[in-house]
Amino acid sequence: MYERAMLMFLYANSPVHFGAGVSLGAVDLPVQRERHTGYPMAQGSGLKGAIRHHVAGRATGDEREASQWVFGPDGEDRQASAHAGAVAFGDGRLLLFPVRSLVGTFAYCTSVVALGRLRRDAELLGAGIDWAVPSTPPDGTAWVTGQDALASGKVVLEDFDLKGEVSEDLRKVAAWIGACALPVAPAFEHFRKRIETHLVVLNDDLFAHLTRLATVVEPHVKIDDDTGTASGSAFFYAEHLPPDSLMWSLVGVGRPHVRRNGDDGADLARLGIADAGGVGRWLRERLDGKPLQVGAEATTGRGLVHVRLVTEGQP
């Protein structure tokens, strides 16, 4: 069904809340998490809905017609069961998690599991992988790209004091992520360089621990409409991914589903989406390097991310 694949990176410019909907602990509104790793995640259905709203929410004419073929019918212009969409969005997976650091304010932390998954997905589209997944650091040790993240040979993250060892191989990983995952706009040059100097690979267990305990937890209160003051029964806590987090998703791209013996082919050619290549180009023109709002709490500035789409042949 899907002839091509793309990697979609989401770089958080503000706290991001992909709500799980239920709470089993002190946080009333936790983020979505993978069952087996505990890493924060974003369900593909939510990403698709946010992207569709961004691209087609105010579209008219040809733009709206094209979006119906790319994302599938929304039920307004045609029956929702008329045909499937031409793109599929996988779950958003965590790649870089910013953690407070004694040196440099914060470090971009990751794990061998996260890097291994990224390489596995990137190889599906031949994205010019020139790096290998590093080995797992021993307990009490972290791999770093250089001395900029170290204080007297140590990596100090939150309350954890780790021995830091410089990895030449990790520099290739950092350079690839900086080049492929962040928009090419000058505004991101500082962060691209920072990934190259402050990327830290942690033991898988420690990374999972930090992604559970170093998220942003904010108190919220509901205002009573009658009194204009806080409602005492509506105080709650919401969990967010911190700004400067980086996630990625695997996107499948195919040709639109045209009815047999129909005349839709001419319309698709006019819209530039007659095949998988056209659909991919259409999507990139509307998303690559663009800001996007995902998740909840849009009215309070949450969920602002920048998108980067990587296709076959890119470095």
Backbone as CSV, one residue per row, in Angstrom:
resi,resn,N_x,N_y,N_z,CA_x,CA_y,CA_z,C_x,C_y,C_z
1,MET,0.825,-1.206,0.000,0.000,0.000,0.000,0.865,1.265,0.000
2,TYR,1.891,1.271,0.844,2.759,2.439,0.941,4.082,2.140,0.246
3,GLU,4.397,2.953,-0.747,5.534,2.695,-1.602,6.805,3.358,-1.109
4,ARG,6.660,4.411,-0.311,7.822,5.147,0.174,7.662,5.436,1.654
5,ALA,8.781,5.838,2.262,8.760,6.197,3.674,9.505,7.507,3.878
6,MET,9.107,8.220,4.911,9.786,9.440,5.315,9.954,9.420,6.827
7,LEU,10.963,10.116,7.309,11.105,10.351,8.741,10.601,11.757,9.042
8,MET,9.733,11.865,10.013,9.235,13.161,10.441,9.757,13.444,11.846
9,PHE,10.536,14.507,11.980,11.069,14.911,13.275,10.237,16.075,13.815
10,LEU,10.022,16.068,15.126,9.280,17.117,15.814,10.153,17.674,16.926
11,TYR,10.581,18.936,16.779,11.423,19.578,17.789,10.540,20.521,18.609
12,ALA,10.489,20.299,19.916,9.579,21.047,20.779,10.117,22.439,21.079
13,ASN,9.318,23.453,20.767,9.648,24.835,21.124,8.979,25.264,22.424
14,SER,8.005,24.502,22.886,7.314,24.788,24.136,6.994,23.447,24.793
15,PRO,6.555,23.438,26.056,6.118,22.168,26.636,5.014,21.536,25.790
16,VAL,5.041,20.212,25.692,4.099,19.488,24.831,3.379,18.439,25.671
17,HIS,2.050,18.416,25.550,1.253,17.448,26.299,0.467,16.562,25.331
18,PHE,0.924,15.319,25.185,0.150,14.295,24.492,-0.566,13.503,25.587
19,GLY,-1.829,13.804,25.827,-2.522,13.287,26.994,-2.836,11.812,26.933
20,ALA,-2.607,11.124,28.062,-2.954,9.720,28.184,-4.408,9.533,28.576
21,GLY,-5.002,10.578,29.182,-6.425,10.517,29.503,-6.745,9.947,30.862
22,VAL,-5.846,9.135,31.445,-6.101,8.534,32.751,-4.875,8.702,33.626
23,SER,-5.079,8.629,34.940,-3.974,8.787,35.872,-4.015,7.680,36.909
24,LEU,-2.836,7.141,37.202,-2.716,6.135,38.255,-1.795,6.622,39.365
25,GLY,-1.401,7.899,39.291,-0.461,8.422,40.276,-0.812,9.831,40.679
26,ALA,0.228,10.567,41.118,0.018,11.912,41.638,-0.295,12.917,40.533
27,VAL,0.141,12.641,39.299,-0.119,13.546,38.182,-1.490,13.236,37.602
28,ASP,-2.362,14.250,37.577,-3.731,14.023,37.123,-3.828,13.769,35.626
29,LEU,-3.005,14.497,34.847,-3.035,14.372,33.388,-1.631,14.010,32.886
30,PRO,-1.274,12.738,32.901,0.057,12.328,32.447,0.150,12.319,30.924
31,VAL,1.379,12.246,30.424,1.596,12.122,28.987,1.464,10.664,28.583
32,GLN,1.290,10.428,27.286,1.258,9.066,26.769,2.652,8.443,26.912
33,ARG,2.670,7.169,27.240,3.940,6.459,27.410,3.863,5.064,26.787
34,GLU,4.997,4.610,26.288,5.087,3.244,25.796,4.966,2.268,26.962
35,ARG,4.301,1.184,26.713,4.080,0.208,27.777,5.383,-0.456,28.218
36,HIS,6.240,-0.834,27.263,7.396,-1.663,27.604,8.630,-0.868,28.001
37,THR,8.758,0.396,27.550,9.930,1.200,27.908,9.608,2.298,28.908
38,GLY,8.364,2.744,28.932,8.009,3.873,29.777,8.362,5.216,29.172
39,TYR,8.930,5.232,27.955,9.298,6.491,27.310,8.035,7.275,26.925
40,PRO,8.050,8.599,27.040,6.950,9.398,26.488,6.819,9.160,24.984
41,MET,5.595,9.233,24.486,5.330,8.974,23.079,4.156,9.835,22.626
42,ALA,3.875,9.779,21.325,2.713,10.463,20.754,2.035,9.502,19.793
43,GLN,0.780,9.197,20.030,0.075,8.259,19.168,-0.045,8.815,17.753
44,GLY,0.127,7.930,16.773,0.096,8.347,15.379,-1.215,8.984,14.975
45,SER,-2.326,8.518,15.572,-3.626,9.093,15.226,-3.696,10.560,15.631
46,GLY,-3.108,10.904,16.782,-3.095,12.292,17.211,-2.225,13.159,16.321
47,LEU,-1.080,12.623,15.888,-0.204,13.372,14.988,-0.909,13.617,13.655
48,LYS,-1.555,12.576,13.135,-2.247,12.740,11.858,-3.341,13.794,11.965
49,GLY,-4.097,13.762,13.063,-5.158,14.745,13.232,-4.630,16.163,13.311
50,ALA,-3.533,16.362,14.043,-2.952,17.704,14.159,-2.407,18.185,12.822
51,ILE,-1.770,17.283,12.069,-1.200,17.662,10.781,-2.313,17.952,9.780
52,ARG,-3.341,17.116,9.794,-4.466,17.373,8.884,-5.101,18.727,9.182
53,HIS,-5.291,19.030,10.447,-5.881,20.320,10.813,-4.995,21.470,10.363
54,HIS,-3.670,21.299,10.515,-2.724,22.343,10.118,-2.753,22.576,8.612
55,VAL,-2.781,21.486,7.852,-2.694,21.602,6.394,-4.037,21.954,5.774
56,ALA,-5.102,21.313,6.247,-6.386,21.415,5.556,-7.455,22.162,6.334
57,GLY,-7.130,22.642,7.538,-8.150,23.257,8.376,-8.845,24.433,7.720
58,ARG,-8.097,25.265,6.993,-8.685,26.439,6.338,-8.586,26.354,4.817
59,ALA,-8.271,25.180,4.316,-8.058,25.034,2.874,-9.379,25.101,2.113
60,THR,-9.303,25.618,0.908,-10.460,25.665,0.008,-10.001,25.260,-1.393
61,GLY,-10.960,25.007,-2.262,-10.647,24.732,-3.659,-9.743,23.537,-3.849
62,ASP,-8.718,23.697,-4.710,-7.808,22.601,-5.034,-7.056,22.101,-3.805
63,GLU,-6.715,23.016,-2.902,-5.970,22.618,-1.711,-6.811,21.674,-0.844
64,ARG,-8.062,21.976,-0.702,-8.933,21.097,0.079,-9.150,19.767,-0.640
65,GLU,-9.312,19.805,-1.957,-9.494,18.568,-2.720,-8.278,17.669,-2.580
66,ALA,-7.077,18.260,-2.670,-5.849,17.469,-2.530,-5.745,16.863,-1.138
67,SER,-6.108,17.620,-0.118,-6.012,17.110,1.249,-6.952,15.927,1.473
68,GLN,-8.092,15.917,0.773,-9.022,14.800,0.895,-8.398,13.518,0.339
69,TRP,-7.652,13.647,-0.748,-6.980,12.475,-1.314,-5.800,12.036,-0.449
70,VAL,-5.057,12.991,0.105,-3.848,12.661,0.870,-4.196,12.073,2.231
71,PHE,-5.112,12.717,2.958,-5.417,12.282,4.322,-6.639,11.381,4.418
72,GLY,-7.435,11.320,3.362,-8.673,10.570,3.401,-9.859,11.501,3.585
73,PRO,-11.062,11.086,3.185,-12.243,11.948,3.291,-12.552,12.290,4.745
74,ASP,-13.021,13.507,4.967,-13.425,13.907,6.314,-14.925,13.834,6.521
75,GLY,-15.652,13.414,5.509,-17.090,13.250,5.646,-17.897,14.467,5.244
76,GLU,-17.236,15.603,4.974,-17.969,16.807,4.599,-18.176,16.872,3.086
77,ASP,-17.103,16.644,2.328,-17.206,16.724,0.873,-17.568,15.386,0.231
78,ARG,-17.317,14.294,0.926,-17.623,12.971,0.387,-17.767,12.009,1.560
79,GLN,-18.241,10.803,1.289,-18.414,9.825,2.356,-17.062,9.433,2.936
80,ALA,-17.015,9.314,4.260,-15.765,8.977,4.932,-15.248,7.600,4.522
81,SER,-16.137,6.747,4.036,-15.730,5.399,3.626,-15.408,5.304,2.145
82,ALA,-15.351,6.433,1.447,-15.133,6.401,-0.005,-13.780,5.806,-0.367
83,HIS,-12.757,6.165,0.360,-11.412,5.629,0.094,-10.512,5.980,1.267
84,ALA,-9.394,5.277,1.380,-8.421,5.554,2.444,-7.506,6.695,2.017
85,GLY,-6.766,7.229,2.972,-5.781,8.252,2.669,-4.532,7.653,2.046
86,ALA,-3.651,8.519,1.577,-2.427,8.071,0.911,-1.201,8.165,1.816
87,VAL,-1.374,8.581,3.069,-0.257,8.658,4.008,-0.648,7.979,5.311
88,ALA,0.346,7.448,6.005,0.130,6.814,7.309,1.200,7.332,8.266
89,PHE,0.786,7.749,9.446,1.707,8.307,10.428,1.893,7.320,11.576
90,GLY,3.148,6.943,11.799,3.450,6.083,12.926,3.500,6.871,14.228
91,ASP,3.611,6.165,15.334,3.694,6.818,16.629,4.966,7.657,16.731
92,GLY,4.853,8.792,17.414,6.019,9.611,17.678,6.850,9.000,18.785
93,ARG,8.142,8.806,18.544,9.041,8.186,19.517,10.076,9.197,19.986
94,LEU,10.460,9.074,21.233,11.394,10.019,21.841,12.821,9.710,21.420
95,LEU,13.525,10.730,20.941,14.928,10.579,20.573,15.840,11.332,21.526
96,LEU,15.596,12.627,21.713,16.420,13.443,22.609,15.544,14.024,23.709
97,PHE,16.028,13.911,24.940,15.299,14.408,26.100,16.210,15.376,26.858
98,PRO,15.842,16.665,26.947,16.708,17.629,27.624,16.657,17.452,29.145
99,VAL,17.832,17.392,29.749,17.933,17.193,31.197,18.846,18.267,31.776
100,ARG,18.462,18.841,32.907,19.241,19.876,33.577,20.651,19.367,33.862
101,SER,21.648,20.180,33.514,23.041,19.784,33.633,23.833,20.833,34.409
102,LEU,24.849,20.376,35.151,25.715,21.305,35.874,26.505,22.178,34.912
103,VAL,26.806,21.634,33.722,27.567,22.367,32.709,26.682,22.592,31.489
104,GLY,26.601,23.837,31.032,25.843,24.124,29.828,24.343,24.188,30.007
105,THR,23.875,24.296,31.235,22.450,24.424,31.573,21.678,23.118,31.372
106,PHE,21.718,22.554,30.156,21.050,21.274,29.937,21.807,20.484,28.882
107,ALA,21.582,19.176,28.888,22.186,18.282,27.899,21.082,17.558,27.149
108,TYR,21.348,17.247,25.876,20.437,16.418,25.088,20.763,14.959,25.385
109,CYS,19.884,14.284,26.105,20.138,12.901,26.509,19.384,11.927,25.610
110,THR,20.000,10.781,25.393,19.372,9.717,24.618,19.875,8.384,25.137
111,SER,19.449,7.305,24.498,19.854,5.965,24.920,20.176,5.125,23.702
112,VAL,20.774,3.977,23.951,21.094,3.058,22.868,19.810,2.530,22.223
113,VAL,18.784,2.293,23.026,17.500,1.836,22.481,16.927,2.871,21.518
114,ALA,16.931,4.141,21.923,16.375,5.191,21.064,17.167,5.329,19.774
115,LEU,18.486,5.319,19.862,19.314,5.442,18.668,19.177,4.221,17.763
116,GLY,19.050,3.051,18.360,18.868,1.838,17.561,17.570,1.862,16.780
117,ARG,16.508,2.341,17.418,15.233,2.461,16.711,15.318,3.460,15.566
118,LEU,15.977,4.589,15.825,16.105,5.597,14.778,16.864,5.047,13.583
119,ARG,17.965,4.375,13.821,18.736,3.819,12.702,17.915,2.785,11.936
120,ARG,17.176,1.965,12.652,16.328,0.954,12.005,15.317,1.610,11.073
121,ASP,14.674,2.685,11.539,13.697,3.375,10.699,14.367,4.122,9.556
122,ALA,15.511,4.748,9.825,16.191,5.519,8.794,16.673,4.630,7.654
123,GLU,17.060,3.414,7.961,17.533,2.505,6.922,16.412,2.094,5.966
124,LEU,15.165,2.218,6.401,14.046,1.886,5.519,13.961,2.820,4.325
125,LEU,14.490,4.042,4.474,14.400,4.994,3.368,15.762,5.382,2.816
126,GLY,16.798,4.663,3.185,18.116,4.946,2.641,18.569,6.365,2.888
127,ALA,18.501,6.814,4.140,18.748,8.217,4.465,20.214,8.545,4.700
128,GLY,21.127,7.803,4.093,22.540,8.139,4.185,23.115,7.974,5.582
129,ILE,22.876,6.821,6.223,23.355,6.578,7.573,24.858,6.280,7.536
130,ASP,25.645,7.137,8.180,27.093,6.925,8.217,27.582,6.733,9.650
131,TRP,26.671,6.342,10.543,27.046,6.164,11.941,26.510,4.839,12.463
132,ALA,27.148,4.355,13.503,26.739,3.107,14.138,26.177,3.406,15.521
133,VAL,25.282,2.552,15.963,24.718,2.699,17.304,25.802,2.356,18.321
134,PRO,26.075,3.242,19.284,27.139,2.962,20.262,26.749,1.830,21.195
135,SER,27.735,1.296,21.878,27.476,0.284,22.894,26.830,0.938,24.114
136,THR,26.246,0.122,24.954,25.597,0.649,26.159,26.640,1.073,27.183
137,PRO,26.568,2.288,27.691,27.535,2.712,28.714,27.390,1.870,29.982
138,PRO,28.502,1.560,30.641,28.395,0.851,31.926,27.674,1.699,32.963
139,ASP,27.220,1.070,34.017,26.578,1.808,35.102,27.528,2.883,35.624
140,GLY,26.982,4.091,35.812,27.790,5.187,36.341,28.605,5.911,35.296
141,THR,28.395,5.571,34.005,29.166,6.168,32.911,28.217,6.681,31.842
142,ALA,28.633,7.727,31.135,27.867,8.263,30.012,28.822,8.587,28.877
143,TRP,28.386,8.334,27.638,29.164,8.744,26.470,28.809,10.188,26.129
144,VAL,29.820,10.995,25.783,29.598,12.395,25.409,30.350,12.684,24.115
145,THR,29.968,13.781,23.458,30.608,14.140,22.189,31.893,14.947,22.380
146,GLY,32.068,15.534,23.551,33.266,16.357,23.765,33.334,16.869,25.191
147,GLN,34.328,17.699,25.448,34.574,18.202,26.797,33.561,19.259,27.236
148,ASP,32.788,19.815,26.312,31.864,20.892,26.663,30.797,20.463,27.659
149,ALA,30.478,19.182,27.702,29.440,18.688,28.595,29.992,18.178,29.921
150,LEU,31.310,18.299,30.119,31.954,17.707,31.289,32.400,18.757,32.291
151,ALA,32.348,18.392,33.559,32.900,19.191,34.652,33.853,18.297,35.428
152,SER,35.168,18.535,35.250,36.189,17.693,35.894,35.992,16.220,35.544
153,GLY,35.684,15.979,34.260,35.515,14.610,33.798,34.182,13.982,34.150
154,LYS,33.246,14.764,34.692,31.964,14.242,35.129,30.815,14.834,34.304
155,VAL,29.771,14.032,34.147,28.497,14.512,33.617,27.525,14.537,34.784
156,VAL,27.067,15.725,35.148,26.169,15.869,36.288,24.791,16.264,35.767
157,LEU,23.851,15.329,35.842,22.491,15.521,35.338,21.517,15.364,36.494
158,GLU,20.758,16.427,36.775,19.888,16.400,37.955,20.716,15.987,39.167
159,ASP,20.378,14.882,39.814,21.119,14.425,40.999,22.103,13.309,40.685
160,PHE,22.354,13.070,39.400,23.210,11.948,39.015,24.592,12.447,38.603
161,ASP,25.609,11.854,39.237,27.017,12.193,38.984,27.631,11.022,38.224
162,LEU,27.908,11.231,36.919,28.367,10.149,36.059,29.764,10.433,35.518
163,LYS,30.511,9.400,35.311,31.799,9.527,34.641,31.551,9.754,33.151
164,GLY,32.144,10.810,32.600,31.939,11.102,31.194,33.104,10.657,30.344
165,GLU,32.820,9.919,29.285,33.852,9.453,28.362,33.513,9.936,26.956
166,VAL,34.477,10.603,26.335,34.283,11.154,24.995,34.281,10.026,23.970
167,SER,33.293,10.044,23.084,33.159,9.033,22.034,33.252,9.706,20.672
168,GLU,34.267,9.340,19.906,34.405,9.878,18.553,33.250,9.438,17.667
169,ASP,32.789,8.196,17.850,31.671,7.701,17.044,30.401,8.486,17.320
170,LEU,30.221,8.941,18.551,29.017,9.677,18.896,28.954,11.020,18.178
171,ARG,30.105,11.573,17.834,30.116,12.849,17.109,29.433,12.708,15.747
172,LYS,29.616,11.559,15.101,28.929,11.334,13.827,27.422,11.276,14.019
173,VAL,26.997,10.630,15.096,25.569,10.555,15.395,25.004,11.953,15.602
174,ALA,25.709,12.758,16.403,25.238,14.109,16.708,25.172,14.970,15.457
175,ALA,26.184,14.851,14.592,26.195,15.648,13.359,25.032,15.260,12.454
176,TRP,24.732,13.963,12.365,23.607,13.508,11.522,22.282,14.020,12.066
177,ILE,22.091,13.912,13.376,20.837,14.386,13.977,20.684,15.884,13.771
178,GLY,21.762,16.636,13.995,21.682,18.075,13.813,21.344,18.470,12.383
179,ALA,21.899,17.740,11.422,21.679,18.067,10.015,20.301,17.640,9.531
180,CYS,19.799,16.508,10.014,18.564,15.939,9.471,17.322,16.275,10.279
181,ALA,17.447,16.412,11.590,16.268,16.497,12.443,15.792,17.914,12.687
182,LEU,16.671,18.901,12.546,16.290,20.280,12.814,16.083,21.041,11.518
183,PRO,15.146,21.993,11.499,14.958,22.814,10.295,16.253,23.527,9.922
184,VAL,16.387,23.842,8.641,17.621,24.466,8.148,17.642,25.966,8.392
185,ALA,16.603,26.532,8.952,16.537,27.975,9.192,17.640,28.422,10.128
186,PRO,18.164,29.644,9.949,19.231,30.149,10.822,18.870,30.146,12.302
187,ALA,17.597,30.258,12.626,17.179,30.285,14.023,17.528,29.001,14.761
188,PHE,17.745,27.900,14.025,18.048,26.621,14.657,19.538,26.290,14.639
189,GLU,20.369,27.193,14.133,21.797,26.906,14.043,22.410,26.697,15.423
190,HIS,22.008,27.513,16.397,22.538,27.357,17.759,22.224,25.975,18.314
191,PHE,21.004,25.512,18.113,20.590,24.225,18.667,21.231,23.060,17.909
192,ARG,21.465,23.270,16.606,22.163,22.254,15.834,23.577,22.052,16.381
193,LYS,24.263,23.155,16.648,25.619,23.071,17.207,25.599,22.514,18.625
194,ARG,24.563,22.853,19.354,24.478,22.387,20.740,24.307,20.872,20.804
195,ILE,23.555,20.315,19.876,23.433,18.857,19.823,24.803,18.231,19.592
196,GLU,25.603,18.862,18.757,26.926,18.327,18.454,27.880,18.424,19.635
197,THR,27.637,19.345,20.561,28.548,19.518,21.702,27.987,18.981,23.016
198,HIS,26.667,18.809,23.109,26.057,18.422,24.376,25.143,17.208,24.244
199,LEU,25.460,16.300,23.319,24.714,15.053,23.224,25.318,14.048,24.202
200,VAL,24.458,13.399,24.983,24.890,12.446,26.004,24.108,11.151,25.835
201,VAL,24.824,10.024,25.775,24.178,8.708,25.718,24.243,8.091,27.106
202,LEU,23.068,7.758,27.631,22.960,7.201,28.973,22.646,5.716,28.916
203,ASN,22.894,5.054,30.020,22.417,3.698,30.207,20.903,3.678,30.009
204,ASP,20.376,2.635,29.375,18.952,2.575,29.059,18.079,2.747,30.295
205,ASP,18.468,2.147,31.411,17.672,2.246,32.627,17.652,3.676,33.164
206,LEU,18.788,4.342,33.142,18.845,5.715,33.639,18.051,6.649,32.734
207,PHE,18.141,6.449,31.430,17.374,7.283,30.505,15.879,7.124,30.763
208,ALA,15.424,5.894,30.938,14.006,5.660,31.225,13.612,6.311,32.546
209,HIS,14.491,6.258,33.523,14.214,6.866,34.824,14.049,8.381,34.687
210,LEU,14.949,9.030,33.939,14.884,10.482,33.785,13.649,10.901,32.987
211,THR,13.259,10.104,32.005,12.067,10.468,31.227,10.789,10.337,32.049
212,ARG,10.867,9.642,33.176,9.711,9.567,34.072,9.717,10.689,35.108
213,LEU,10.902,11.089,35.556,10.987,12.008,36.693,11.439,13.418,36.332
214,ALA,11.869,13.659,35.099,12.373,14.985,34.721,11.493,15.658,33.674
215,THR,10.237,15.244,33.589,9.289,15.936,32.714,8.811,17.219,33.410
216,VAL,8.075,18.041,32.662,7.523,19.272,33.212,6.134,18.960,33.781
217,VAL,5.953,19.200,35.084,4.662,18.993,35.735,4.164,20.351,36.213
218,GLU,3.032,20.780,35.660,2.505,22.117,35.942,1.175,22.046,36.681
219,PRO,0.984,22.892,37.695,-0.324,22.959,38.354,-1.298,23.801,37.538
220,HIS,-2.531,23.401,37.510,-3.585,24.132,36.807,-4.770,24.309,37.743
221,VAL,-5.527,25.343,37.518,-6.721,25.577,38.311,-7.829,26.106,37.409
222,LYS,-9.041,25.696,37.673,-10.190,26.157,36.913,-10.788,27.391,37.576
223,ILE,-11.146,28.385,36.757,-11.758,29.608,37.263,-13.276,29.469,37.244
224,ASP,-13.887,29.750,38.372,-15.336,29.701,38.477,-15.943,30.853,37.682
225,ASP,-16.890,30.562,36.800,-17.492,31.591,35.943,-18.272,32.627,36.750
226,ASP,-18.840,32.226,37.861,-19.683,33.133,38.643,-18.857,34.076,39.518
227,THR,-17.836,33.530,40.170,-17.061,34.339,41.114,-15.814,34.962,40.499
228,GLY,-15.331,34.387,39.403,-14.092,34.882,38.808,-12.858,34.496,39.577
229,THR,-12.995,33.592,40.550,-11.862,33.126,41.346,-11.671,31.632,41.127
230,ALA,-10.597,31.117,41.721,-10.280,29.712,41.537,-11.349,28.817,42.148
231,SER,-11.679,27.775,41.422,-12.611,26.772,41.921,-11.837,25.769,42.763
232,GLY,-12.184,25.666,44.033,-11.405,24.823,44.940,-11.410,23.359,44.588
233,SER,-12.386,22.916,43.835,-12.489,21.491,43.505,-11.895,21.150,42.150
234,ALA,-11.219,22.107,41.521,-10.716,21.871,40.163,-9.241,22.187,40.046
235,PHE,-8.464,21.790,41.049,-7.008,21.952,41.015,-6.394,20.641,40.542
236,PHE,-5.523,20.696,39.525,-4.955,19.468,38.987,-3.561,19.725,38.428
237,TYR,-2.815,18.644,38.225,-1.466,18.708,37.685,-1.431,18.036,36.311
238,ALA,-0.727,18.678,35.372,-0.584,18.139,34.017,0.896,17.962,33.692
239,GLU,1.213,16.866,33.039,2.594,16.534,32.691,2.864,16.904,31.235
240,HIS,4.078,17.390,30.957,4.457,17.786,29.604,5.875,17.312,29.297
241,LEU,6.109,17.060,28.020,7.493,16.950,27.556,8.122,18.333,27.620
242,PRO,9.380,18.437,28.061,9.988,19.766,28.166,10.336,20.347,26.800
243,PRO,10.464,21.672,26.717,10.966,22.286,25.480,12.333,21.709,25.130
244,ASP,12.631,21.687,23.831,13.886,21.150,23.280,13.921,19.627,23.258
245,SER,12.784,18.978,23.545,12.692,17.539,23.293,12.612,17.304,21.789
246,LEU,13.064,16.146,21.355,13.027,15.789,19.936,12.415,14.407,19.784
247,MET,11.377,14.310,18.944,10.736,13.046,18.645,10.784,12.797,17.142
248,TRP,10.553,11.552,16.767,10.439,11.248,15.337,9.336,10.228,15.113
249,SER,8.833,10.234,13.879,7.791,9.303,13.471,8.100,8.803,12.070
250,LEU,7.778,7.557,11.806,7.928,6.996,10.462,6.627,7.219,9.701
251,VAL,6.725,7.829,8.523,5.559,8.171,7.717,5.575,7.329,6.437
252,GLY,4.489,6.625,6.190,4.346,5.863,4.961,3.604,6.675,3.909
253,VAL,4.071,6.613,2.662,3.485,7.395,1.572,3.152,6.455,0.415
254,GLY,1.941,6.556,-0.087,1.516,5.760,-1.238,0.787,6.618,-2.255
255,ARG,0.282,5.993,-3.298,-0.496,6.713,-4.295,-1.952,6.791,-3.835
256,PRO,-2.664,7.837,-4.172,-4.080,7.941,-3.786,-4.893,6.776,-4.338
257,HIS,-5.936,6.420,-3.622,-6.818,5.324,-4.020,-7.860,5.844,-5.008
258,VAL,-7.693,5.490,-6.265,-8.591,5.951,-7.328,-9.589,4.842,-7.644
259,ARG,-10.837,5.223,-7.805,-11.870,4.244,-8.148,-11.627,3.656,-9.540
260,ARG,-11.897,2.392,-9.677,-11.762,1.741,-10.976,-12.759,2.354,-11.966
261,ASN,-12.291,2.515,-13.173,-13.106,3.070,-14.257,-13.589,4.492,-13.955
262,GLY,-12.884,5.159,-13.048,-13.239,6.529,-12.720,-12.363,7.513,-13.466
263,ASP,-12.678,8.782,-13.356,-11.914,9.818,-14.048,-11.092,10.641,-13.060
264,ASP,-10.802,10.049,-11.872,-10.078,10.790,-10.852,-8.615,10.999,-11.214
265,GLY,-8.077,10.151,-12.091,-6.666,10.250,-12.441,-6.282,11.616,-12.969
266,ALA,-7.117,12.200,-13.806,-6.816,13.520,-14.362,-6.782,14.580,-13.270
267,ASP,-7.699,14.496,-12.307,-7.718,15.445,-11.205,-6.457,15.325,-10.358
268,LEU,-6.019,14.094,-10.120,-4.822,13.894,-9.308,-3.587,14.456,-10.000
269,ALA,-3.511,14.278,-11.307,-2.378,14.838,-12.051,-2.386,16.361,-11.979
270,ARG,-3.551,16.945,-12.079,-3.653,18.405,-11.987,-3.234,18.905,-10.606
271,LEU,-3.554,18.123,-9.580,-3.216,18.514,-8.216,-1.772,18.185,-7.845
272,GLY,-1.084,17.422,-8.692,0.315,17.069,-8.434,0.503,15.923,-7.472
273,ILE,-0.516,15.086,-7.293,-0.430,13.987,-6.325,-0.833,12.665,-6.975
274,ALA,-0.464,12.469,-8.243,-0.888,11.278,-8.961,-0.160,10.017,-8.508
275,ASP,1.001,10.147,-7.869,1.750,8.984,-7.413,2.344,9.274,-6.047
276,ALA,3.063,8.265,-5.498,3.624,8.410,-4.157,4.642,9.546,-4.096
277,GLY,5.432,9.715,-5.147,6.397,10.804,-5.171,5.721,12.161,-5.090
278,GLY,4.617,12.313,-5.807,3.883,13.575,-5.767,3.262,13.838,-4.406
279,VAL,2.731,12.787,-3.794,2.152,12.942,-2.459,3.231,13.355,-1.463
280,GLY,4.407,12.723,-1.549,5.492,13.080,-0.648,5.933,14.526,-0.812
281,ARG,6.056,14.965,-2.069,6.447,16.365,-2.314,5.371,17.321,-1.807
282,TRP,4.105,16.985,-2.019,3.000,17.824,-1.551,3.056,17.996,-0.036
283,LEU,3.325,16.898,0.666,3.372,16.942,2.121,4.582,17.739,2.613
284,ARG,5.714,17.545,1.969,6.916,18.263,2.395,6.772,19.767,2.200
285,GLU,6.172,20.173,1.108,5.997,21.607,0.850,5.164,22.284,1.933
286,ARG,4.289,21.537,2.572,3.390,22.119,3.562,3.837,21.893,4.996
287,LEU,4.839,21.033,5.206,5.255,20.719,6.574,6.720,20.984,6.870
288,ASP,7.594,20.714,5.926,9.027,20.741,6.222,9.476,22.124,6.676
289,GLY,10.036,22.179,7.882,10.531,23.426,8.430,9.473,24.322,9.030
290,LYS,8.211,23.873,9.019,7.100,24.714,9.457,6.780,24.480,10.938
291,PRO,6.249,25.504,11.624,5.745,25.301,12.987,4.399,24.594,12.959
292,LEU,4.129,23.825,13.993,2.914,23.026,14.072,2.488,22.932,15.523
293,GLN,1.195,22.980,15.785,0.693,22.784,17.138,0.160,21.367,17.269
294,VAL,0.654,20.648,18.272,0.226,19.275,18.514,-0.166,19.135,19.980
295,GLY,-0.982,18.158,20.273,-1.346,17.903,21.657,-2.333,18.922,22.199
296,ALA,-2.407,18.978,23.523,-3.407,19.782,24.211,-2.866,21.151,24.602
297,GLU,-3.757,21.985,25.128,-3.453,23.286,25.728,-2.886,24.284,24.719
298,ALA,-3.441,24.289,23.524,-2.980,25.222,22.504,-3.211,26.666,22.916
299,THR,-4.282,26.935,23.665,-4.602,28.312,24.034,-3.667,28.876,25.093
300,THR,-2.843,28.037,25.697,-1.847,28.518,26.658,-0.431,28.373,26.120
301,GLY,-0.318,28.247,24.801,1.003,28.219,24.181,1.720,26.896,24.233
302,ARG,1.019,25.838,24.578,1.664,24.530,24.660,1.562,23.807,23.314
303,GLY,2.466,22.863,23.106,2.393,22.015,21.921,2.990,22.584,20.651
304,LEU,3.804,23.638,20.745,4.405,24.211,19.541,5.678,23.445,19.195
305,VAL,5.708,22.852,18.014,6.866,22.115,17.533,7.227,22.592,16.134
306,HIS,8.468,22.326,15.723,8.874,22.545,14.337,9.102,21.183,13.682
307,VAL,8.662,21.068,12.443,8.672,19.798,11.726,9.832,19.746,10.748
308,ARG,10.444,18.577,10.637,11.428,18.319,9.589,11.101,16.971,8.971
309,LEU,10.956,16.934,7.649,10.686,15.690,6.936,11.922,15.276,6.152
310,VAL,12.359,14.064,6.364,13.544,13.529,5.699,13.109,12.425,4.762
311,THR,13.515,12.531,3.506,13.143,11.543,2.497,14.380,10.831,1.970
312,GLU,14.162,9.869,1.103,15.236,9.069,0.531,16.266,9.951,-0.162
313,GLY,17.538,9.680,0.120,18.610,10.407,-0.544,19.128,11.604,0.234
314,GLN,18.427,12.011,1.307,18.928,13.121,2.097,20.009,12.614,3.037
315,PRO,20.930,13.508,3.460,21.999,13.073,4.359,21.473,12.781,5.733
